[in-house]
Amino acid sequence: MKLNLKKPLVIFDLETTGLDLVRDRIIQISYIKVGVDGSEKRGDHIINPGIMIPKEVEELTGITNEVVKDKPNFKMLAQSLCNEFEGCDFAGFNSNRFDIPMLAEEFLRVGINFDFSKCRMIDAQVIFHKMEKRNLAAAYKFYCGRKMEEDFEAHRADQDTEATYRVLMGELDKYAPGVQDEPERVLNNNMDELADFSKQKDNVDFAGRIVWEEVKDAQGNVVNDENGNPLKHEVFNFGKYKGWDVAEILTKDPGYFTWVLGSDFTNNTKQVLTRIRLREFNKRMGK
């Protein structure tokens, strides 16, 4: 099956020093850039994270401190990656929860504001879990009919990227119109629909510290816009103001903004909060 693309799709995977978006770093990024015409361009980079790779990560990935010592750091690759990914949509396996937030953090650390909000983000794992409820190896066996270890080495970003690409294609084949009898099990080869289906939570920032919630009136009824769609507003999803409107808190307790910026939150969360604060300031100024 050829992907039905309106713009290029980057299927990618990361290997990292750990799972902490603030403290950990990328040690490998691999991608397949699929063009609208079906062309495929592959890239694979081992990266010096600038911090020690834990022994368990070395054993898991085969990427050791010795391997990365003479490799470029992320800053040296960032602009070329940004140029390569500009104007693309993204796909991965667990990418919406981890790979995209981690990549966004790395870009922000080196001063590159890559705007993922303009990208469709398709997560083959979310599709798999929603459709079949289960890791990449199981998905590969289910959709591709082979054991992953027969075709790939485990825990290498380049290998996982290839497997994810095949899984995504297999998912579209399995759930294509005319193949499934039940309408709720049909997935169209449409990147807008796949991106929407890949969403697990309606997050404003990648870490889910700020989320979208429907606006409700005093009686608890959902308020709709002129097109009949529910109005939504940003609310905090953590701490003492969990469930409170973000704009309201930034006005009532301006020190909270300063606290977040000085605390151990992701750069993306701080960036989103700053955008909301600036938007509300411009509203008050009549801009």
Order of alpha helices (4+ residues) and beta strands (2+ residues): beta-beta-beta-alpha-alpha-alpha-beta-alpha-beta-alpha-alpha-alpha-alpha-alpha-beta-beta-alpha-alpha-alpha
